[in-house]
Protein backbone atom coordinates (compact mmCIF):
# COMPACT_ATOMS: atom_id res chain seq x y z
CA UNK A 1 0.00 0.00 0.00
CA UNK A 2 2.98 2.32 0.41
CA UNK A 3 4.99 1.14 -2.59
CA UNK A 4 7.73 3.58 -3.61
CA UNK A 5 6.57 3.29 -7.20
CA UNK A 6 3.25 4.82 -6.27
CA UNK A 7 3.38 8.56 -5.85
CA UNK A 8 -0.11 8.85 -4.41
CA UNK A 9 -1.79 6.58 -1.89
CA UNK A 10 -3.67 3.71 -3.52
CA UNK A 11 -6.84 4.02 -1.47
CA UNK A 12 -8.34 0.81 -2.81
CA UNK A 13 -5.28 -1.15 -1.67
CA UNK A 14 -5.32 0.57 1.71
CA UNK A 15 -8.97 -0.33 2.20
CA UNK A 16 -8.22 -3.90 1.21
CA UNK A 17 -5.46 -3.95 3.85
CA UNK A 18 -7.94 -2.70 6.46
CA UNK A 19 -10.39 -5.43 5.45
CA UNK A 20 -7.71 -8.10 5.85
CA UNK A 21 -6.66 -6.73 9.25
CA UNK A 22 -10.28 -7.00 10.39
CA UNK A 23 -10.85 -10.59 9.21
CA UNK A 24 -7.46 -12.30 9.57
CA UNK A 25 -6.52 -13.39 13.11
CA UNK A 26 -2.84 -12.47 12.54
CA UNK A 27 -3.71 -9.36 10.52
CA UNK A 28 -3.06 -6.75 13.24
CA UNK A 29 0.36 -8.23 14.16
CA UNK A 30 1.59 -8.61 10.57
CA UNK A 31 0.28 -5.17 9.50
CA UNK A 32 1.87 -3.40 12.48
CA UNK A 33 5.27 -4.98 11.75
CA UNK A 34 5.07 -4.09 8.06
CA UNK A 35 4.03 -0.51 8.81
CA UNK A 36 6.82 -0.07 11.36
CA UNK A 37 9.36 -1.19 8.76
CA UNK A 38 7.97 1.21 6.14
CA UNK A 39 7.77 4.13 8.59
CA UNK A 40 11.51 3.73 9.25
CA UNK A 41 12.29 3.97 5.52
CA UNK A 42 15.12 6.39 4.63
CA UNK A 43 12.89 7.53 1.74
CA UNK A 44 10.83 10.45 3.08
CA UNK A 45 7.81 9.91 0.81
CA UNK A 46 7.61 6.19 1.56
CA UNK A 47 7.69 6.88 5.30
CA UNK A 48 4.98 9.55 4.98
CA UNK A 49 2.78 7.23 2.90
CA UNK A 50 3.19 4.51 5.52
CA UNK A 51 2.04 6.98 8.18
CA UNK A 52 -1.03 7.78 6.07
CA UNK A 53 -1.78 4.06 5.86
CA UNK A 54 -1.32 3.78 9.64
CA UNK A 55 -3.81 6.59 10.30
CA UNK A 56 -6.31 5.06 7.88
CA UNK A 57 -6.00 1.69 9.61
CA UNK A 58 -6.60 3.34 12.98
CA UNK A 59 -9.82 4.85 11.59
CA UNK A 60 -11.07 1.70 9.90
CA UNK A 61 -9.82 -1.25 11.97
CA UNK A 62 -11.12 -2.61 15.24
CA UNK A 63 -9.88 -3.01 18.79
CA UNK A 64 -7.43 -5.80 17.95
CA UNK A 65 -5.39 -3.42 15.76
CA UNK A 66 -5.67 -0.57 18.29
CA UNK A 67 -4.32 -2.86 21.00
CA UNK A 68 -1.45 -3.97 18.77
CA UNK A 69 -0.26 -0.43 18.04
CA UNK A 70 -0.61 0.31 21.75
CA UNK A 71 2.10 -2.23 22.62
CA UNK A 72 5.69 -1.17 23.36
CA UNK A 73 6.81 -3.44 20.53
CA UNK A 74 5.21 -1.09 17.98
CA UNK A 75 5.60 2.17 19.91
CA UNK A 76 9.36 1.58 20.26
CA UNK A 77 9.64 1.46 16.46
CA UNK A 78 8.07 4.94 16.25
CA UNK A 79 10.29 6.21 19.09
CA UNK A 80 13.38 5.05 17.17
CA UNK A 81 12.48 7.40 14.30
CA UNK A 82 12.27 10.35 16.72
CA UNK A 83 15.26 9.55 18.95
CA UNK A 84 18.68 10.90 17.87
CA UNK A 85 20.23 7.79 19.48
CA UNK A 86 18.63 5.65 16.79
CA UNK A 87 17.20 6.99 13.49
CA UNK A 88 16.27 10.52 14.55
CA UNK A 89 19.50 12.13 13.41
CA UNK A 90 18.78 11.40 9.74
CA UNK A 91 14.98 10.98 9.66
CA UNK A 92 13.19 13.75 7.74
CA UNK A 93 11.66 16.51 9.87
CA UNK A 94 8.32 16.03 8.11
CA UNK A 95 8.26 12.37 9.18
CA UNK A 96 9.19 13.18 12.78
CA UNK A 97 6.56 15.92 12.95
CA UNK A 98 3.89 13.58 11.61
CA UNK A 99 4.79 10.85 14.13
CA UNK A 100 4.64 13.39 16.96
CA UNK A 101 1.19 14.51 15.83
CA UNK A 102 -0.03 10.92 15.59
CA UNK A 103 1.30 9.96 19.02
CA UNK A 104 -0.25 13.06 20.59
CA UNK A 105 -3.63 12.38 18.96
CA UNK A 106 -3.50 8.79 20.27
CA UNK A 107 -3.02 10.05 23.85
CA UNK A 108 -6.37 11.81 23.40
CA UNK A 109 -8.11 9.04 21.44
CA UNK A 110 -6.98 6.13 23.62
CA UNK A 111 -6.68 7.34 27.23
CA UNK A 112 -7.04 3.72 28.43
CA UNK A 113 -3.88 2.61 26.56
CA UNK A 114 -1.32 3.21 29.31
CA UNK A 115 1.70 2.33 27.14
CA UNK A 116 0.82 5.09 24.64
CA UNK A 117 0.51 7.60 27.50
CA UNK A 118 3.82 6.47 29.03
CA UNK A 119 5.68 6.54 25.71
CA UNK A 120 4.53 10.10 24.93
CA UNK A 121 5.40 11.33 28.47
CA UNK A 122 8.84 9.72 28.19
CA UNK A 123 9.50 11.50 24.87
CA UNK A 124 8.57 14.85 26.45
CA UNK A 125 10.58 14.17 29.59
CA UNK A 126 13.69 13.43 27.51
CA UNK A 127 13.18 16.57 25.44
CA UNK A 128 12.64 14.67 22.19
CA UNK A 129 9.16 16.23 21.99
CA UNK A 130 9.44 19.86 23.12
CA UNK A 131 5.71 20.67 23.31
CA UNK A 132 2.34 19.26 22.34
CA UNK A 133 1.56 19.88 18.66
CA UNK A 134 -1.45 21.99 17.73
CA UNK A 135 -3.94 19.84 15.87
CA UNK A 136 -7.27 20.67 14.24
CA UNK A 137 -10.30 19.43 16.18
CA UNK A 138 -10.98 16.61 13.72
CA UNK A 139 -7.48 15.24 14.42
CA UNK A 140 -8.09 15.24 18.17
CA UNK A 141 -11.33 13.29 18.06
CA UNK A 142 -11.59 9.74 16.77
CA UNK A 143 -14.10 9.35 13.94
CA UNK A 144 -17.50 8.31 15.28
CA UNK A 145 -18.55 4.75 14.56
CA UNK A 146 -21.46 4.71 12.13
CA UNK A 147 -24.72 3.92 13.89
CA UNK A 148 -27.00 1.51 12.14
CA UNK A 149 -30.62 2.42 11.49
CA UNK A 150 -31.77 -0.02 14.15
CA UNK A 151 -29.21 1.10 16.74
CA UNK A 152 -29.95 -0.10 20.27
CA UNK A 153 -29.69 3.54 21.37
CA UNK A 154 -32.91 4.06 19.42
CA UNK A 155 -34.69 1.33 21.43
CA UNK A 156 -37.72 3.27 22.69
CA UNK A 157 -38.31 1.09 25.77
CA UNK A 158 -34.72 1.37 26.97
CA UNK A 159 -34.60 5.09 26.18
CA UNK A 160 -37.70 5.71 28.31
CA UNK A 161 -36.30 3.59 31.14
CA UNK A 162 -33.01 5.50 31.02
CA UNK A 163 -34.73 8.90 30.98
CA UNK A 164 -36.80 7.92 34.01
CA UNK A 165 -33.75 6.75 35.95
CA UNK A 166 -31.76 9.90 35.13
CA UNK A 167 -34.57 12.14 36.41
CA UNK A 168 -34.70 10.29 39.72
CA UNK A 169 -33.05 11.70 42.84
CA UNK A 170 -32.53 8.24 44.27
CA UNK A 171 -28.77 7.38 44.20
CA UNK A 172 -29.60 3.74 43.45
CA UNK A 173 -31.54 4.80 40.36
CA UNK A 174 -28.56 6.83 39.14
CA UNK A 175 -26.29 3.81 39.67
CA UNK A 176 -28.75 1.73 37.67
CA UNK A 177 -28.75 4.39 34.91
CA UNK A 178 -24.96 4.29 34.79
CA UNK A 179 -25.02 0.48 34.54
CA UNK A 180 -27.64 0.64 31.76
CA UNK A 181 -25.59 3.20 29.80
CA UNK A 182 -22.47 1.01 30.04
CA UNK A 183 -24.43 -2.02 28.85
CA UNK A 184 -25.91 -0.04 25.96
CA UNK A 185 -22.46 1.15 24.88
CA UNK A 186 -21.05 -2.39 25.12
CA UNK A 187 -23.94 -3.79 23.05
CA UNK A 188 -23.52 -1.02 20.49
CA UNK A 189 -19.77 -1.67 20.19
CA UNK A 190 -20.33 -5.41 19.76
CA UNK A 191 -22.96 -4.77 17.10
CA UNK A 192 -20.69 -2.28 15.31
CA UNK A 193 -17.77 -4.73 15.35
CA UNK A 194 -20.02 -7.48 13.99
CA UNK A 195 -21.08 -5.22 11.11
CA UNK A 196 -17.42 -4.34 10.43
CA UNK A 197 -16.45 -8.03 10.33
CA UNK A 198 -19.39 -8.84 8.04
CA UNK A 199 -18.51 -6.00 5.65
CA UNK A 200 -14.86 -7.07 5.55
CA UNK A 201 -15.84 -10.71 4.89
CA UNK A 202 -18.22 -9.71 2.08
CA UNK A 203 -15.53 -7.53 0.49
CA UNK A 204 -13.02 -10.39 0.64
CA UNK A 205 -15.45 -12.85 -0.99
CA UNK A 206 -16.16 -10.34 -3.77
CA UNK A 207 -12.45 -9.70 -4.35
CA UNK A 208 -11.35 -13.34 -4.34
CA UNK A 209 -14.26 -14.42 -6.59
CA UNK A 210 -13.44 -11.69 -9.11
CA UNK A 211 -9.73 -12.57 -9.12
CA UNK A 212 -10.47 -16.27 -9.70
CA UNK A 213 -12.88 -15.40 -12.52
CA UNK A 214 -10.23 -13.19 -14.17
CA UNK A 215 -7.58 -15.91 -13.91
CA UNK A 216 -9.94 -18.50 -15.42
CA UNK A 217 -10.62 -16.22 -18.40
CA UNK A 218 -6.89 -15.80 -18.95
CA UNK A 219 -6.34 -19.56 -18.62
CA UNK A 220 -8.86 -20.17 -21.40
CA UNK A 221 -7.25 -17.57 -23.68
CA UNK A 222 -3.55 -18.21 -23.22
CA UNK A 223 -0.88 -20.45 -21.72
CA UNK A 224 -0.14 -19.40 -18.15
CA UNK A 225 3.32 -19.56 -16.61
CA UNK A 226 3.76 -22.15 -13.83
CA UNK A 227 3.74 -19.48 -11.12
CA UNK A 228 0.51 -18.02 -12.51
CA UNK A 229 -1.10 -21.46 -12.50
CA UNK A 230 0.00 -21.83 -8.87
CA UNK A 231 -1.56 -18.44 -8.10
CA UNK A 232 -4.82 -19.60 -9.69
CA UNK A 233 -4.77 -22.80 -7.64
CA UNK A 234 -4.13 -20.79 -4.47
CA UNK A 235 -7.08 -18.55 -5.33
CA UNK A 236 -9.28 -21.59 -5.83
CA UNK A 237 -8.29 -22.99 -2.43
CA UNK A 238 -8.83 -19.60 -0.79
CA UNK A 239 -12.32 -19.39 -2.32
CA UNK A 240 -13.11 -22.91 -1.07
CA UNK A 241 -12.14 -21.84 2.45
CA UNK A 242 -14.47 -18.83 2.21
CA UNK A 243 -17.59 -20.97 1.76
CA UNK A 244 -18.08 -21.63 5.52
CA UNK A 245 -17.77 -17.87 6.06
CA UNK A 246 -20.73 -17.30 3.73
CA UNK A 247 -22.77 -19.99 5.49
CA UNK A 248 -22.07 -18.28 8.81
CA UNK A 249 -23.03 -14.87 7.39
CA UNK A 250 -26.29 -16.30 6.04
CA UNK A 251 -27.04 -17.79 9.46
CA UNK A 252 -26.24 -14.50 11.23
CA UNK A 253 -28.39 -12.46 8.84
CA UNK A 254 -31.51 -13.40 10.79
CA UNK A 255 -34.49 -11.35 9.64
CA UNK A 256 -32.37 -8.94 7.59
CA UNK A 257 -33.63 -9.82 4.11
CA UNK A 258 -31.25 -7.43 2.30
CA UNK A 259 -28.17 -8.93 3.95
CA UNK A 260 -29.38 -12.48 3.35
CA UNK A 261 -30.08 -11.72 -0.32
CA UNK A 262 -26.59 -10.26 -0.75
CA UNK A 263 -24.93 -13.24 0.93
CA UNK A 264 -26.90 -15.70 -1.20
CA UNK A 265 -25.93 -13.79 -4.36
CA UNK A 266 -22.25 -13.88 -3.34
CA UNK A 267 -22.53 -17.60 -2.61
CA UNK A 268 -24.03 -18.22 -6.07
CA UNK A 269 -21.19 -16.29 -7.74
CA UNK A 270 -18.53 -18.07 -5.67
CA UNK A 271 -20.03 -21.50 -6.35
CA UNK A 272 -20.19 -20.73 -10.08
CA UNK A 273 -16.48 -19.83 -10.25
CA UNK A 274 -15.46 -22.86 -8.18
CA UNK A 275 -17.47 -25.09 -10.52
CA UNK A 276 -15.90 -23.38 -13.54
CA UNK A 277 -12.44 -24.03 -12.13
CA UNK A 278 -13.15 -27.73 -11.67
CA UNK A 279 -14.63 -27.99 -15.19
CA UNK A 280 -11.94 -25.99 -17.02
CA UNK A 281 -8.77 -26.74 -15.10
CA UNK A 282 -9.75 -30.26 -14.12
CA UNK A 283 -11.05 -31.13 -17.60
CA UNK A 284 -10.44 -30.27 -21.24
CA UNK A 285 -7.57 -27.82 -21.19
CA UNK A 286 -5.67 -29.38 -18.31
CA UNK A 287 -4.49 -32.14 -20.63
CA UNK A 288 -3.18 -29.62 -23.11
CA UNK A 289 -0.92 -28.06 -20.50
C-alpha positions in Angstrom: 0.0 0.0 0.0 3.0 2.3 0.4 5.0 1.1 -2.6 7.7 3.6 -3.6 6.6 3.3 -7.2 3.2 4.8 -6.3 3.4 8.6 -5.9 -0.1 8.8 -4.4 -1.8 6.6 -1.9 -3.7 3.7 -3.5 -6.8 4.0 -1.5 -8.3 0.8 -2.8 -5.3 -1.1 -1.7 -5.3 0.6 1.7 -9.0 -0.3 2.2 -8.2 -3.9 1.2 -5.5 -4.0 3.9 -7.9 -2.7 6.5 -10.4 -5.4 5.5 -7.7 -8.1 5.9 -6.7 -6.7 9.3 -10.3 -7.0 10.4 -10.8 -10.6 9.2 -7.5 -12.3 9.6 -6.5 -13.4 13.1 -2.8 -12.5 12.5 -3.7 -9.4 10.5 -3.1 -6.7 13.2 0.4 -8.2 14.2 1.6 -8.6 10.6 0.3 -5.2 9.5 1.9 -3.4 12.5 5.3 -5.0 11.7 5.1 -4.1 8.1 4.0 -0.5 8.8 6.8 -0.1 11.4 9.4 -1.2 8.8 8.0 1.2 6.1 7.8 4.1 8.6 11.5 3.7 9.2 12.3 4.0 5.5 15.1 6.4 4.6 12.9 7.5 1.7 10.8 10.5 3.1 7.8 9.9 0.8 7.6 6.2 1.6 7.7 6.9 5.3 5.0 9.5 5.0 2.8 7.2 2.9 3.2 4.5 5.5 2.0 7.0 8.2 -1.0 7.8 6.1 -1.8 4.1 5.9 -1.3 3.8 9.6 -3.8 6.6 10.3 -6.3 5.1 7.9 -6.0 1.7 9.6 -6.6 3.3 13.0 -9.8 4.8 11.6 -11.1 1.7 9.9 -9.8 -1.2 12.0 -11.1 -2.6 15.2 -9.9 -3.0 18.8 -7.4 -5.8 17.9 -5.4 -3.4 15.8 -5.7 -0.6 18.3 -4.3 -2.9 21.0 -1.4 -4.0 18.8 -0.3 -0.4 18.0 -0.6 0.3 21.8 2.1 -2.2 22.6 5.7 -1.2 23.4 6.8 -3.4 20.5 5.2 -1.1 18.0 5.6 2.2 19.9 9.4 1.6 20.3 9.6 1.5 16.5 8.1 4.9 16.3 10.3 6.2 19.1 13.4 5.1 17.2 12.5 7.4 14.3 12.3 10.3 16.7 15.3 9.5 19.0 18.7 10.9 17.9 20.2 7.8 19.5 18.6 5.7 16.8 17.2 7.0 13.5 16.3 10.5 14.5 19.5 12.1 13.4 18.8 11.4 9.7 15.0 11.0 9.7 13.2 13.8 7.7 11.7 16.5 9.9 8.3 16.0 8.1 8.3 12.4 9.2 9.2 13.2 12.8 6.6 15.9 12.9 3.9 13.6 11.6 4.8 10.9 14.1 4.6 13.4 17.0 1.2 14.5 15.8 0.0 10.9 15.6 1.3 10.0 19.0 -0.3 13.1 20.6 -3.6 12.4 19.0 -3.5 8.8 20.3 -3.0 10.1 23.8 -6.4 11.8 23.4 -8.1 9.0 21.4 -7.0 6.1 23.6 -6.7 7.3 27.2 -7.0 3.7 28.4 -3.9 2.6 26.6 -1.3 3.2 29.3 1.7 2.3 27.1 0.8 5.1 24.6 0.5 7.6 27.5 3.8 6.5 29.0 5.7 6.5 25.7 4.5 10.1 24.9 5.4 11.3 28.5 8.8 9.7 28.2 9.5 11.5 24.9 8.6 14.8 26.4 10.6 14.2 29.6 13.7 13.4 27.5 13.2 16.6 25.4 12.6 14.7 22.2 9.2 16.2 22.0 9.4 19.9 23.1 5.7 20.7 23.3 2.3 19.3 22.3 1.6 19.9 18.7 -1.5 22.0 17.7 -3.9 19.8 15.9 -7.3 20.7 14.2 -10.3 19.4 16.2 -11.0 16.6 13.7 -7.5 15.2 14.4 -8.1 15.2 18.2 -11.3 13.3 18.1 -11.6 9.7 16.8 -14.1 9.4 13.9 -17.5 8.3 15.3 -18.5 4.7 14.6 -21.5 4.7 12.1 -24.7 3.9 13.9 -27.0 1.5 12.1 -30.6 2.4 11.5 -31.8 0.0 14.1 -29.2 1.1 16.7 -29.9 -0.1 20.3 -29.7 3.5 21.4 -32.9 4.1 19.4 -34.7 1.3 21.4 -37.7 3.3 22.7 -38.3 1.1 25.8 -34.7 1.4 27.0 -34.6 5.1 26.2 -37.7 5.7 28.3 -36.3 3.6 31.1 -33.0 5.5 31.0 -34.7 8.9 31.0 -36.8 7.9 34.0 -33.7 6.7 36.0 -31.8 9.9 35.1 -34.6 12.1 36.4 -34.7 10.3 39.7 -33.1 11.7 42.8 -32.5 8.2 44.3 -28.8 7.4 44.2 -29.6 3.7 43.5 -31.5 4.8 40.4 -28.6 6.8 39.1 -26.3 3.8 39.7 -28.7 1.7 37.7 -28.8 4.4 34.9 -25.0 4.3 34.8 -25.0 0.5 34.5 -27.6 0.6 31.8 -25.6 3.2 29.8 -22.5 1.0 30.0 -24.4 -2.0 28.9 -25.9 0.0 26.0 -22.5 1.1 24.9 -21.1 -2.4 25.1 -23.9 -3.8 23.1 -23.5 -1.0 20.5 -19.8 -1.7 20.2 -20.3 -5.4 19.8 -23.0 -4.8 17.1 -20.7 -2.3 15.3 -17.8 -4.7 15.3 -20.0 -7.5 14.0 -21.1 -5.2 11.1 -17.4 -4.3 10.4 -16.4 -8.0 10.3 -19.4 -8.8 8.0 -18.5 -6.0 5.7 -14.9 -7.1 5.5 -15.8 -10.7 4.9 -18.2 -9.7 2.1 -15.5 -7.5 0.5 -13.0 -10.4 0.6 -15.4 -12.8 -1.0 -16.2 -10.3 -3.8 -12.5 -9.7 -4.3 -11.4 -13.3 -4.3 -14.3 -14.4 -6.6 -13.4 -11.7 -9.1 -9.7 -12.6 -9.1 -10.5 -16.3 -9.7 -12.9 -15.4 -12.5 -10.2 -13.2 -14.2 -7.6 -15.9 -13.9 -9.9 -18.5 -15.4 -10.6 -16.2 -18.4 -6.9 -15.8 -19.0 -6.3 -19.6 -18.6 -8.9 -20.2 -21.4 -7.3 -17.6 -23.7 -3.6 -18.2 -23.2 -0.9 -20.5 -21.7 -0.1 -19.4 -18.2 3.3 -19.6 -16.6 3.8 -22.2 -13.8 3.7 -19.5 -11.1 0.5 -18.0 -12.5 -1.1 -21.5 -12.5 0.0 -21.8 -8.9 -1.6 -18.4 -8.1 -4.8 -19.6 -9.7 -4.8 -22.8 -7.6 -4.1 -20.8 -4.5 -7.1 -18.5 -5.3 -9.3 -21.6 -5.8 -8.3 -23.0 -2.4 -8.8 -19.6 -0.8 -12.3 -19.4 -2.3 -13.1 -22.9 -1.1 -12.1 -21.8 2.5 -14.5 -18.8 2.2 -17.6 -21.0 1.8 -18.1 -21.6 5.5 -17.8 -17.9 6.1 -20.7 -17.3 3.7 -22.8 -20.0 5.5 -22.1 -18.3 8.8 -23.0 -14.9 7.4 -26.3 -16.3 6.0 -27.0 -17.8 9.5 -26.2 -14.5 11.2 -28.4 -12.5 8.8 -31.5 -13.4 10.8 -34.5 -11.3 9.6 -32.4 -8.9 7.6 -33.6 -9.8 4.1 -31.3 -7.4 2.3 -28.2 -8.9 4.0 -29.4 -12.5 3.4 -30.1 -11.7 -0.3 -26.6 -10.3 -0.8 -24.9 -13.2 0.9 -26.9 -15.7 -1.2 -25.9 -13.8 -4.4 -22.2 -13.9 -3.3 -22.5 -17.6 -2.6 -24.0 -18.2 -6.1 -21.2 -16.3 -7.7 -18.5 -18.1 -5.7 -20.0 -21.5 -6.4 -20.2 -20.7 -10.1 -16.5 -19.8 -10.2 -15.5 -22.9 -8.2 -17.5 -25.1 -10.5 -15.9 -23.4 -13.5 -12.4 -24.0 -12.1 -13.2 -27.7 -11.7 -14.6 -28.0 -15.2 -11.9 -26.0 -17.0 -8.8 -26.7 -15.1 -9.7 -30.3 -14.1 -11.1 -31.1 -17.6 -10.4 -30.3 -21.2 -7.6 -27.8 -21.2 -5.7 -29.4 -18.3 -4.5 -32.1 -20.6 -3.2 -29.6 -23.1 -0.9 -28.1 -20.5 
